[in-house]
């Protein structure tokens, strides 16, 4: 573990008494090593939790913990998902609008917002070649076609709801949309906030054994 402490800024505190067996148990400072995978940006990489956000999306995903990971030159979002029980490790990357329209059919994507009462949207990959940077980024994160599985109001907080119930004022509401592939191995999550800010995430669902090892942060 000495090498990882050197790389990720570990200290000389005593080893942690915690053990980690799931992404749900991660806290800031924890480190995880990924197995090799189709997702080239994380394949075989070591990631560290730098911060966490918490979501209340549905009865199945209430107090969902999303760990913001660094170590590969961009943020990776790790969580435990109920979408695919066989692949509950959710790995997500955020994408900018210009990349969204490069990857997906622009008309189908904009229709998700222009026709909010329609809850049966379809989304397919755009035709044509991608730029090298986009291709490298999205490798393993995109399927061929998606259908709309969820659309609802959801809530987000930076306070840890695992420790105790949060006050209503601790949560920020947003419009939540989830597009999922037929094989349930990929998804697109869309978050629309007051004022028009829109965050788009490309998601790959992986088996839990794609994490080679966890290292808990040292006890303070």
C-alpha positions as CSV (number, residue, x, y, z in Angstrom):
1,X,0.0,0.0,0.0
2,X,3.0,2.3,0.3
3,X,3.1,3.0,-3.4
4,X,-0.6,4.1,-3.4
5,X,-0.1,6.3,-0.3
6,X,2.8,8.0,-2.1
7,X,0.7,8.6,-5.3
8,X,-2.5,9.6,-3.6
9,X,-1.2,11.6,-0.7
10,X,-1.6,9.2,2.2
11,X,-0.3,10.0,5.6
12,X,1.2,8.2,8.5
13,X,-2.0,7.7,10.4
14,X,-2.7,4.2,11.8
15,X,-4.3,1.7,9.3
16,X,-8.0,1.8,9.1
17,X,-10.2,-0.6,11.2
18,X,-12.9,-0.4,8.5
19,X,-13.4,-2.9,5.7
20,X,-15.1,-2.2,2.4
21,X,-17.2,-4.8,0.5
22,X,-19.3,-2.6,-1.7
23,X,-19.3,0.9,-3.3
24,X,-22.1,1.8,-0.8
25,X,-19.5,1.7,2.0
26,X,-17.0,4.1,0.4
27,X,-16.1,7.3,2.2
28,X,-13.8,10.2,1.2
29,X,-10.1,9.1,1.1
30,X,-10.8,5.4,0.2
31,X,-9.0,3.9,-2.7
32,X,-10.1,1.2,-5.1
33,X,-8.2,-0.7,-7.8
34,X,-10.2,-1.7,-10.9
35,X,-9.8,-4.9,-12.9
36,X,-9.2,-4.7,-16.6
37,X,-12.4,-3.8,-18.4
38,X,-13.9,-2.7,-21.7
39,X,-14.1,0.9,-20.2
40,X,-10.5,1.9,-21.2
41,X,-10.4,5.1,-19.1
42,X,-10.8,3.0,-15.8
43,X,-9.3,-0.3,-17.0
44,X,-6.7,-1.5,-14.5
45,X,-6.6,2.0,-12.9
46,X,-6.5,3.0,-9.2
47,X,-9.1,5.6,-8.1
48,X,-9.5,7.7,-4.9
49,X,-12.7,9.1,-3.5
50,X,-12.3,12.9,-3.3
51,X,-15.9,13.8,-2.4
52,X,-19.4,12.3,-2.3
53,X,-22.9,13.3,-3.3
54,X,-26.2,11.6,-2.3
55,X,-29.4,11.0,-4.2
56,X,-33.0,10.3,-3.4
57,X,-34.3,9.0,-6.7
58,X,-36.9,6.4,-5.8
59,X,-37.9,3.8,-3.2
60,X,-35.3,1.5,-4.7
61,X,-32.5,4.1,-4.7
62,X,-33.1,6.3,-1.8
63,X,-29.9,7.6,-0.1
64,X,-27.9,6.5,-3.1
65,X,-24.2,7.3,-2.5
66,X,-22.2,8.5,-5.5
67,X,-18.5,8.7,-4.9
68,X,-16.5,11.2,-7.0
69,X,-13.2,9.4,-7.9
70,X,-10.0,10.9,-9.3
71,X,-6.8,9.3,-10.5
72,X,-7.3,9.1,-14.3
73,X,-7.2,12.8,-15.3
74,X,-11.0,13.3,-15.0
75,X,-13.8,12.6,-12.6
76,X,-15.3,9.1,-12.4
77,X,-18.6,8.6,-10.6
78,X,-19.0,5.3,-8.7
79,X,-22.1,4.0,-7.1
80,X,-24.3,0.9,-6.4
81,X,-27.3,0.6,-8.7
82,X,-30.6,-1.3,-8.7
83,X,-31.0,-1.1,-12.5
84,X,-29.1,-4.4,-13.3
85,X,-29.0,-6.8,-10.3
86,X,-26.3,-8.8,-12.0
87,X,-24.2,-5.7,-12.7
88,X,-24.8,-3.4,-9.7
89,X,-21.5,-1.5,-10.0
90,X,-22.4,1.8,-11.7
91,X,-19.6,3.6,-13.3
92,X,-20.4,7.0,-14.9
93,X,-18.6,9.8,-16.7
94,X,-20.0,13.3,-17.4
95,X,-20.2,14.6,-21.0
96,X,-20.5,18.1,-22.4
97,X,-23.3,19.0,-24.9
98,X,-20.9,19.0,-27.9
99,X,-20.0,15.4,-27.0
100,X,-23.6,14.4,-26.5
101,X,-24.6,15.4,-30.0
102,X,-21.5,13.7,-31.4
103,X,-22.4,10.4,-29.8
104,X,-26.2,10.4,-30.0
105,X,-28.9,11.3,-32.6
106,X,-29.4,15.0,-31.9
107,X,-33.1,15.0,-32.9
108,X,-33.9,12.1,-30.5
109,X,-31.9,13.6,-27.7
110,X,-33.5,17.1,-27.9
111,X,-37.0,15.5,-28.1
112,X,-36.5,14.2,-24.6
113,X,-36.6,17.9,-23.4
114,X,-39.0,19.3,-26.1
115,X,-41.6,16.6,-25.4
116,X,-41.6,16.2,-21.6
117,X,-45.0,14.6,-21.4
118,X,-43.8,11.7,-23.7
119,X,-42.3,9.1,-21.4
120,X,-41.5,6.6,-24.2
121,X,-38.5,8.3,-25.8
122,X,-36.0,6.2,-27.8
123,X,-32.3,7.2,-28.2
124,X,-29.8,5.8,-30.7
125,X,-26.1,6.3,-31.5
126,X,-25.4,8.9,-34.1
127,X,-24.0,7.8,-37.4
128,X,-20.5,8.8,-38.5
129,X,-17.1,8.6,-37.0
130,X,-16.3,10.1,-33.6
131,X,-13.3,12.3,-32.9
132,X,-10.3,10.5,-31.3
133,X,-10.8,12.3,-28.0
134,X,-14.5,11.4,-27.8
135,X,-13.9,7.8,-28.8
136,X,-11.2,7.3,-26.2
137,X,-13.5,8.9,-23.5
138,X,-16.7,6.9,-24.2
139,X,-15.2,3.5,-25.0
140,X,-17.2,0.9,-23.1
141,X,-19.8,3.5,-21.9
142,X,-22.2,3.6,-24.8
143,X,-24.7,1.1,-26.2
144,X,-26.5,1.1,-29.6
145,X,-30.0,2.1,-28.6
146,X,-31.8,3.2,-25.4
147,X,-35.4,3.4,-24.1
148,X,-36.7,5.8,-21.4
149,X,-37.1,3.9,-18.2
150,X,-37.5,6.6,-15.6
151,X,-38.6,10.2,-15.5
152,X,-39.4,11.8,-12.2
153,X,-38.5,14.5,-9.7
154,X,-35.4,13.5,-7.7
155,X,-33.2,15.1,-5.0
156,X,-29.5,15.6,-4.4
157,X,-27.5,16.5,-1.3
158,X,-23.8,16.9,-0.3
159,X,-24.7,15.7,3.2
160,X,-24.3,12.1,4.1
161,X,-27.8,10.6,4.5
162,X,-26.3,7.2,5.6
163,X,-25.5,8.7,9.0
164,X,-28.9,10.2,9.8
165,X,-32.1,11.4,8.1
166,X,-31.6,14.7,6.5
167,X,-33.8,17.8,6.7
168,X,-35.9,18.7,3.7
169,X,-33.8,21.8,3.3
170,X,-30.7,19.7,2.8
171,X,-31.9,18.4,-0.5
172,X,-32.0,20.1,-3.9
173,X,-34.7,19.0,-6.4
174,X,-34.1,18.3,-10.1
175,X,-35.8,16.6,-13.0
176,X,-34.4,13.1,-13.5
177,X,-34.4,11.0,-16.6
178,X,-32.9,7.7,-17.2
179,X,-32.4,6.0,-20.6
180,X,-31.4,2.3,-20.5
181,X,-30.2,-0.1,-23.2
182,X,-32.2,-3.3,-23.8
183,X,-29.4,-5.5,-22.3
184,X,-29.3,-3.1,-19.2
185,X,-25.5,-2.8,-19.4
186,X,-25.5,0.9,-20.3
187,X,-27.6,4.0,-19.5
188,X,-27.7,7.8,-19.9
189,X,-28.7,9.8,-16.8
190,X,-29.9,13.3,-17.3
191,X,-30.3,15.8,-14.5
192,X,-32.1,19.2,-15.2
193,X,-31.9,21.8,-12.5
194,X,-33.6,25.1,-11.9
195,X,-32.2,27.7,-14.2
196,X,-31.6,25.3,-17.0
197,X,-28.4,23.7,-16.0
198,X,-28.3,20.1,-17.4
199,X,-25.9,17.4,-16.5
200,X,-25.5,14.3,-18.7
201,X,-23.8,11.1,-17.6
202,X,-22.9,8.0,-19.6
203,X,-23.2,4.9,-17.5
204,X,-21.8,1.4,-17.7
205,X,-23.1,-1.3,-15.3
206,X,-20.4,-3.8,-14.2
207,X,-20.2,-6.8,-11.9
208,X,-18.9,-6.1,-8.4
209,X,-15.9,-8.3,-9.0
210,X,-14.6,-5.7,-11.5
211,X,-13.2,-4.0,-8.4
212,X,-9.9,-5.8,-7.7
213,X,-9.4,-4.4,-4.3
214,X,-10.5,-1.7,-1.9
215,X,-8.2,0.2,0.5
216,X,-10.0,2.1,3.3
217,X,-8.7,5.5,4.3
218,X,-6.6,5.6,7.5
219,X,-8.4,6.2,10.8
220,X,-7.8,9.7,12.0
